[in-house]
Amino acid sequence: MTQPSAPVRTVLALVMAVFIPIQLMAQQSEPVPARARIPETLPPTTEEWAAPDVSPRPAMSNWDLYAGRVYANTSPVWVQAEYLLWWLQGHELPPLVTTSTAGTPRPEAGVLGQPHTQVLFGDGRVDDDARSGFRTTLGVRLGHWFDALMESELQFDYLWLGDGQSSDDYYSDSGEHAILARPFFNTQLDQQDAELVSYPGVVAGGIEVETSSDLSSAGVMFRQGWLAGSRGRLEWLAGYRYLQLQEELGVHETLVITDPGGDVPVGTTFDLLDEMSTWNEFHGGDLGVQWWTHARGWTFEFVTKLAIGGIARTVQIDGDTLVQTPDDPAVLTPGGLLAQPTNIGRHRTGRFTAVPELSIKVRRQLTHHLILTAGYSLVIVDHVVRTGDQLDLVVNPTQFGGGELSGVPRPGVLMHDSTLWLHGLSVGLEW
């Protein structure tokens, strides 16, 4: 076979160089079968497409802490009832009742500072034993209406500590104390003296001393979430606090004259009464923080608060003496022994003060809506007036029996104040 000439080979090479690429492009652009063709536009759909959330995962929220391990009770309204076993700092009393050994000379009987004198009541603290009480709290979680995380809450609470009472009776006919007296400092003699209630052959009688005290508190508190994390939650507190302390002291003595050689007829009876009452009322704003945490199924609550405001102090002093002479009508005169016209009446003062409070509480969930609580609390109240601090043992005896005052006006209105602390344990249920 004759080979094509060089010009022909050149033409064939050019034709093939052009034709082959065109053929390949035509093969690549052949139409796709209808069943495999992809539409240029997607058909409409009613479903919305959301981009995936790639933001960092946040720490445990307040709601997680409320509804999870830290606080199981998520009801919009909750109630807590607690039994309290608290100690309220007792108040100091001066010596109020004294005795002496048999045979003590009459001028020395029951007089403070004498070697044979013994204090029967006073000269120490009273009403400092443990006492029972209760505390109730009503909580309203505002989160059910205002925020989904339940970060805000309103609380109402009321606390009451039962009466701390003490009483003692001393009578000459009991055979235990033949000599009974009430000591005081005599301004006319400028020395220690004593009023005899019982002394063999002179006078016979008895003394009753009673003290009581109770404390109550109420408040409203707004609680708002502040910081939250996997280890717990911190909240701030703001509200109003009311606190009242009331104390009473009464000394009642009855005696009859038995000395036939005395100035007072035999059979004359004396009935003396001294009464002292104090009220302390605090009103103030309350600020604090509360921290929650959890461990091994238990929730721990730590609260510190400081209430700042004013305290109104009232001291009420009363006293009288009833004298019954044989064959004569009874005579009532103002003033007993430590309550005299120079200090009888109602006396009021007020001042600025602060009431700090610290509490620790542990919680355990019993059921979905029932929580067991136990805790400890400490409260300090400054500038309170107490009955023992108002007793003035300096007495001007010219006032006895309704007499006209001559000399220094004592006993006086002291209005001494002191610091009160109370603390104790609590156990309760919350639902």
C-alpha positions in Angstrom: 0.0 0.0 0.0 1.4 3.4 -1.0 2.0 5.7 1.9 0.4 9.2 1.7 2.7 12.0 0.8 4.0 14.3 3.4 1.5 17.1 2.7 -1.4 14.7 3.0 0.0 13.4 6.3 0.2 16.9 7.6 -3.5 17.6 6.7 -4.6 14.4 8.3 -2.8 15.2 11.5 -4.4 18.6 11.7 -7.9 17.2 11.1 -7.4 14.6 13.9 -6.0 17.3 16.2 -9.2 19.3 15.8 -11.8 16.5 15.6 -10.8 14.3 18.5 -11.2 17.1 21.2 -14.5 18.1 19.7 -15.7 14.5 19.9 -14.6 14.2 23.5 -16.5 17.4 24.5 -19.6 16.2 22.7 -19.5 12.9 24.6 -19.2 14.8 28.0 -22.1 17.1 27.1 -24.5 14.3 26.2 -27.9 14.7 28.1 -28.4 12.8 31.3 -31.4 10.4 31.3 -34.5 11.9 32.7 -34.7 9.6 35.7 -31.2 10.7 36.9 -31.4 14.4 36.1 -31.1 16.8 39.1 -33.5 19.7 39.0 -32.0 23.1 38.8 -34.3 24.4 41.7 -35.6 22.4 44.8 -39.3 22.1 45.1 -40.9 24.3 47.9 -41.1 22.8 51.4 -43.0 23.8 54.6 -40.2 22.7 56.9 -37.7 25.4 58.2 -34.1 24.6 58.1 -32.1 25.6 61.3 -28.4 25.9 61.5 -26.7 23.7 64.0 -25.9 25.3 67.4 -22.1 25.5 67.6 -22.0 27.9 70.6 -20.1 26.7 73.7 -22.1 24.7 76.2 -22.9 27.0 79.3 -22.4 26.0 82.9 -25.2 24.7 85.0 -28.0 27.2 85.2 -30.1 28.3 88.1 -33.0 26.2 86.9 -30.7 23.1 86.7 -29.8 23.8 90.3 -33.3 24.3 91.4 -34.8 21.3 89.7 -31.8 19.1 90.0 -29.7 18.0 93.0 -29.5 21.3 94.9 -33.1 22.2 95.4 -35.8 19.7 94.6 -38.8 21.7 95.6 -39.8 23.7 92.6 -43.4 24.5 93.5 -44.5 28.1 92.9 -45.4 28.4 96.6 -43.7 26.5 99.4 -44.0 26.4 103.2 -41.4 25.5 105.8 -42.1 24.7 109.5 -39.2 24.3 112.0 -38.9 23.4 115.7 -36.2 25.5 117.4 -34.1 24.7 120.4 -32.3 27.9 121.1 -30.3 29.6 123.8 -31.0 33.3 124.6 -28.3 35.1 126.5 -29.5 35.5 130.1 -29.5 38.9 131.7 -27.5 39.9 134.8 -29.4 40.6 138.0 -27.9 42.3 141.1 -28.3 40.7 144.5 -32.0 40.8 145.2 -32.5 38.4 148.1 -30.0 37.6 150.9 -29.7 35.6 154.1 -27.3 35.3 157.0 -26.4 32.6 159.4 -28.4 32.3 162.6 -27.2 34.6 165.3 -26.0 37.4 163.0 -26.6 40.8 164.6 -29.6 42.6 163.3 -27.7 45.6 161.8 -25.5 43.2 159.8 -28.3 40.7 158.7 -28.5 40.4 155.0 -26.2 43.3 154.3 -23.8 42.9 151.4 -20.2 42.8 152.3 -20.7 41.3 155.7 -18.9 38.0 156.3 -22.0 35.9 157.1 -24.2 37.2 154.2 -25.2 34.9 151.4 -27.0 35.8 148.2 -30.1 33.6 147.5 -31.3 35.2 144.3 -29.5 37.4 141.8 -25.8 38.3 141.5 -25.7 36.3 138.2 -27.5 35.4 135.0 -31.1 34.2 134.8 -33.2 32.9 132.0 -30.2 31.5 130.1 -31.5 27.9 129.8 -32.4 26.4 126.4 -35.9 27.2 125.3 -38.2 25.8 122.6 -39.7 27.8 119.8 -40.8 27.7 116.2 -40.1 29.4 112.8 -42.4 29.3 109.8 -41.5 30.5 106.3 -43.7 31.1 103.3 -42.0 31.3 99.9 -43.4 32.5 96.6 -41.2 31.8 93.5 -41.8 34.8 91.2 -40.1 32.8 88.4 -43.3 31.1 87.6 -44.7 34.4 86.5 -41.7 36.6 85.5 -38.7 34.4 84.6 -38.3 30.8 83.4 -35.2 30.2 85.5 -37.0 30.9 88.8 -34.2 33.2 89.8 -36.4 35.5 92.0 -38.4 34.7 95.1 -40.3 36.4 97.9 -40.1 35.0 101.4 -42.2 35.8 104.6 -41.0 34.4 107.9 -42.0 34.5 111.6 -40.0 33.3 114.6 -41.0 32.9 118.2 -39.0 31.7 121.2 -40.9 30.5 124.2 -41.0 32.1 127.6 -37.8 31.8 129.6 -39.1 31.8 133.1 -37.6 31.5 136.5 -39.1 31.9 139.9 -38.1 31.3 143.5 -39.9 31.6 146.8 -38.3 32.1 150.2 -40.3 31.9 153.4 -39.2 32.1 157.1 -41.7 29.5 158.2 -40.1 26.9 155.9 -37.3 26.5 158.5 -34.6 26.8 155.8 -33.8 30.5 156.2 -34.6 32.2 159.5 -33.1 35.4 158.2 -34.3 36.9 154.9 -33.5 40.4 153.6 -33.4 42.6 150.5 -30.1 44.5 150.2 -29.7 48.1 149.0 -27.3 51.0 149.4 -28.8 53.6 151.8 -28.0 57.1 150.7 -28.9 58.5 154.1 -26.4 56.3 155.9 -24.0 56.3 152.9 -23.4 52.6 153.3 -24.8 49.2 152.5 -28.1 48.3 154.2 -30.9 45.8 154.0 -34.6 45.6 154.5 -35.4 42.7 156.8 -38.2 40.4 155.7 -37.6 37.7 158.3 -35.6 37.9 161.5 -36.4 35.9 164.6 -38.4 37.8 167.1 -38.7 40.9 164.9 -40.4 40.1 161.6 -41.7 37.1 159.7 -42.4 36.9 156.0 -41.4 35.7 152.6 -40.2 36.8 149.2 -41.3 35.7 145.7 -39.2 36.6 142.7 -40.3 35.9 139.1 -38.6 36.7 135.8 -39.7 36.0 132.2 -38.6 36.8 128.7 -39.7 36.1 125.1 -38.5 37.0 121.7 -40.2 37.2 118.3 -39.1 38.2 114.9 -40.8 38.7 111.5 -39.6 39.7 108.1 -40.0 39.8 104.3 -37.1 39.0 102.0 -36.6 39.2 98.2 -34.1 36.7 96.9 -32.5 37.0 93.4 -30.1 34.7 91.6 -26.6 36.2 91.2 -24.1 33.6 90.1 -24.5 29.9 89.2 -22.2 27.1 88.3 -21.7 23.4 88.6 -20.6 23.7 92.3 -23.6 25.7 93.5 -25.5 29.0 93.3 -25.0 32.4 94.9 -27.9 34.7 95.5 -28.4 38.2 97.0 -31.0 39.0 99.6 -32.8 42.3 100.4 -35.8 42.9 102.7 -37.2 44.2 106.0 -36.6 42.8 109.5 -38.6 43.3 112.7 -37.5 41.9 116.1 -38.9 42.3 119.6 -37.5 41.3 123.0 -39.7 41.6 126.1 -38.6 40.9 129.6 -40.3 41.2 133.0 -39.1 41.1 136.6 -41.3 41.1 139.7 -40.3 41.0 143.4 -43.2 40.5 145.9 -42.7 40.4 149.6 -45.1 40.0 152.5 -44.2 40.4 156.1 -45.7 40.8 159.5 -44.3 42.6 162.6 -43.6 40.3 165.6 -41.5 42.6 167.8 -43.5 43.8 170.7 -40.9 46.4 171.6 -40.8 48.1 168.2 -42.3 51.3 166.9 -44.8 49.4 164.6 -47.6 47.6 166.3 -47.4 43.8 166.4 -49.5 42.2 163.7 -49.0 45.0 161.2 -48.6 43.6 157.7 -46.6 45.0 154.8 -47.1 44.0 151.2 -44.4 45.4 148.9 -44.2 45.0 145.1 -41.5 46.0 142.6 -42.1 45.4 138.9 -39.8 46.0 136.0 -40.6 45.5 132.3 -38.5 46.2 129.2 -39.4 46.2 125.5 -37.0 46.4 122.6 -38.4 46.8 119.1 -36.1 46.8 116.1 -37.1 47.9 112.6 -34.6 47.9 109.7 -33.5 47.0 106.2 -32.0 43.5 105.8 -29.3 42.7 103.2 -27.3 39.5 102.7 -26.1 36.7 100.5 -27.1 33.0 100.3 -25.0 30.2 98.9 -26.2 26.8 97.9 -24.1 23.7 97.1 -24.6 20.0 97.1 -22.7 16.8 97.9 -23.7 13.1 98.0 -27.4 13.8 97.9 -27.3 16.5 100.5 -27.9 20.2 99.9 -26.0 22.8 102.0 -27.2 26.4 102.5 -25.1 29.2 104.0 -26.7 32.6 104.7 -25.2 35.7 106.1 -27.3 38.9 106.7 -27.0 42.3 108.2 -30.1 44.3 109.3 -29.5 48.0 109.8 -32.1 50.3 111.4 -33.4 51.7 114.6 -34.3 50.1 118.0 -36.9 51.6 120.3 -36.3 50.8 123.9 -38.9 51.1 126.7 -38.5 50.6 130.4 -41.6 50.4 132.6 -41.1 50.6 136.4 -44.0 50.2 138.9 -44.1 49.6 142.6 -46.4 50.1 145.7 -46.7 49.2 149.3 -49.9 48.2 151.1 -49.8 48.6 154.9 -52.5 47.0 157.1 -52.4 48.0 160.8 -54.6 46.1 163.2 -58.0 47.8 163.6 -57.1 50.4 160.9 -57.9 50.6 157.2 -55.2 49.6 154.7 -53.0 52.3 153.3 -51.6 52.1 149.7 -48.6 54.2 148.9 -46.5 54.4 145.7 -43.1 52.7 145.8 -41.9 49.3 146.9 -38.2 49.1 147.6 -36.3 49.5 144.3 -39.2 51.1 142.6 -39.8 54.6 144.0 -41.4 57.8 142.8 -37.9 58.9 141.5 -37.9 56.1 138.9 -41.5 54.9 138.6 -43.0 55.4 135.1 -42.5 54.6 131.5 -39.3 55.7 129.9 -38.4 55.5 126.3 -35.2 56.0 124.2 -34.2 55.0 120.7 -30.9 54.6 118.8 -29.3 53.3 115.6 -28.1 49.7 115.7 -27.3 46.6 113.5 -28.4 43.0 113.7 -26.1 40.5 112.1 -27.2 36.9 111.4 -25.5 33.8 110.3 -27.1 30.4 109.5 -26.1 27.1 108.2 -28.7 24.5 107.0 -28.5 21.1 105.5 -31.4 19.6 103.4 -32.4 16.1 102.3 -35.1 15.3 99.8 -37.6 12.8 101.2 -40.1 12.9 98.4 -40.7 15.0 95.3 -42.3 17.7 97.3 -41.0 17.1 100.9 -37.6 18.1 102.2 -36.1 17.5 105.6 -34.0 20.4 107.0 -31.7 20.8 110.0 -29.5 23.8 110.8 -27.8 26.2 113.2 -28.3 30.0 113.5 -26.7 32.9 115.4 -28.2 36.3 115.8 -26.7 39.3 117.6 -28.6 42.4 118.7 -26.8 45.4 120.1 -28.1 48.2 122.4 -31.0 46.3 124.0 -32.3 47.3 127.5 -32.8 44.4 129.9 -34.5 44.3 133.2 -31.5 43.5 135.3 -29.6 46.5 133.9 -32.3 48.9 135.0 -32.3 47.9 138.7 -30.7 50.7 140.8 -29.8 49.4 144.3 -29.0 52.9 145.5 -32.1 54.0 147.4 -33.1 57.1 149.3 -35.3 55.8 152.1 -36.9 59.1 152.8 -39.5 58.1 150.1 -40.6 54.9 151.9 -44.3 54.9 152.8 -45.1 57.9 150.7 -42.6 60.2 152.4 -41.3 63.4 150.8 -38.0 63.1 149.1 -35.1 64.6 150.9 -31.6 64.3 149.4 -30.4 62.6 146.2 -33.2 61.3 143.9 -32.4 57.6 143.9 -33.2 55.0 142.7 -32.9 56.6 139.2 -33.8 55.7 135.6 -30.6 54.0 134.3 -31.5 53.1 130.7 -28.3 51.0 130.5 -28.1 48.8 127.4 -26.1 45.7 126.4 -25.5 43.2 123.6 -27.8 40.3 123.2 -26.9 37.1 121.4 -29.1 34.1 120.7 -28.3 30.9 118.9 -29.5 27.4 118.5 -30.5 24.4 116.5 -33.5 23.8 114.2 -35.1 20.9 112.5 -38.1 21.0 110.2 -39.9 20.1 107.0 -40.5 21.9 103.8 -43.2 21.2 101.3 
